[in-house]
Amino acid sequence: MNYYTAMPQKQDIFTVMGGMVKFYPSDYNPTSDAVWLAAFAKPAKTVLDVGIGTGGAALCFLANNPMSKITGLDISEKMLNICEQNAELNNRELELINTDIMNWKTNRTFDLVITNPPYFRGTPAKHGAHHNINLSQWTKKCAARVRPRGYFCIIVDAAVISEVISALNNSFGDIGIFPLFGSKKTMAERVLISARLGSKGGTTMFSGLSMNYKPVLRDGLTILASLATLDGNV
């Protein structure tokens, strides 16, 4: 499901978004979810990436928003070390903090908070990242770091979107829901959700795109730019 640029020889690096973003191969390579999250998130001056991992979403976001300042949180020091290497590879600067969003003591807020949360269930991985999280609590902790009139953006499995929407309660409006379809075109596999703190705007449900949609994964277009090329017929 991941769309990476093929390289003709043995790979020392791999790329996404048509070569716009580069990564060192590791046991924790970013997936296409990171590209989609970055493509859906609105431009912002200050950004918090919760669960930044090895930097997939943050570095893809910076490819389209190079003036943004990104702070990344992760509970895994090992993944943050890889993230720092990937940032250097792309000549980007990230503020990286080794902490847990569930107990991060701070008053800092950001224009945009993005997250690709570890919502899946199963045996915890060796690198120490979160598994089996309470997605509702995770969403609330992320939402608490959004500045007034700022945005929250998340990508999750379609089966758990109710946990995210309910956690945003009445504090967020202008909610956008964007489904991503796999091989079963009648059923979404992933869903992107964005919302604005303090807005009274309603909810927009998009008709969505294929998870393998090349203009986003290969050409590096944002979703807004992709919709414009399709005249909104998605």
RAZI-V545482 format. One record per run of one state. SS is the DSSP state (~ for helix, > for strand, _ for the rest). FROM is the first residue (numbers start at 1). TO is the last residue. If there is no record, write none. Layout:
BEGIN
ss->SS from->FROM to->TO
ss->SS from->FROM to->TO
END
This chain:
BEGIN
ss->_ from->1 to->4
ss->> from->5 to->5
ss->_ from->6 to->13
ss->> from->14 to->16
ss->~ from->17 to->19
ss->_ from->20 to->20
ss->> from->21 to->23
ss->_ from->24 to->31
ss->~ from->32 to->40
ss->_ from->41 to->45
ss->> from->46 to->50
ss->_ from->51 to->55
ss->~ from->56 to->64
ss->_ from->65 to->68
ss->> from->69 to->74
ss->_ from->75 to->76
ss->~ from->77 to->89
ss->_ from->90 to->93
ss->> from->94 to->98
ss->_ from->99 to->100
ss->~ from->101 to->103
ss->_ from->104 to->109
ss->> from->110 to->115
ss->_ from->116 to->134
ss->~ from->135 to->143
ss->_ from->144 to->145
ss->> from->146 to->157
ss->~ from->158 to->168
ss->_ from->169 to->171
ss->> from->172 to->181
ss->_ from->182 to->187
ss->> from->188 to->197
ss->_ from->198 to->202
ss->> from->203 to->210
ss->_ from->211 to->213
ss->~ from->214 to->217
ss->_ from->218 to->222
ss->~ from->223 to->229
ss->_ from->230 to->234
END
